[in-house]
Amino acid sequence: MLNEYKRIVLEASPKWWLLENVSRVPDLKIKGYSWQRFPLNLACYTDCSRLRHFQFGSKNGTKLMPPIYTTKETTN
């Protein structure tokens, strides 16, 4: 799957790409793109407690600043 994703990114040449998967997915570094990886626990956003890993690449070096939550926000 990762080789195909990489092939598509290289062929399409987008300004940026985002990949979401499980924590043990290998790093996907693509030539010509900056790269970062960060975890997000879905429990901060939903009723599902699941740790997901995101990988982001951009041509211009943009870095994402994902929010850091320790508990799910609730409304009354």
Secondary structure, DSSP 8 states (H G I E B T S, - for coil): -HHHHHHHHHHH--SEEEEEE-TTS-----TTSEEEEEEEEGGGTSS---EEEEEEEETT---------SS-----
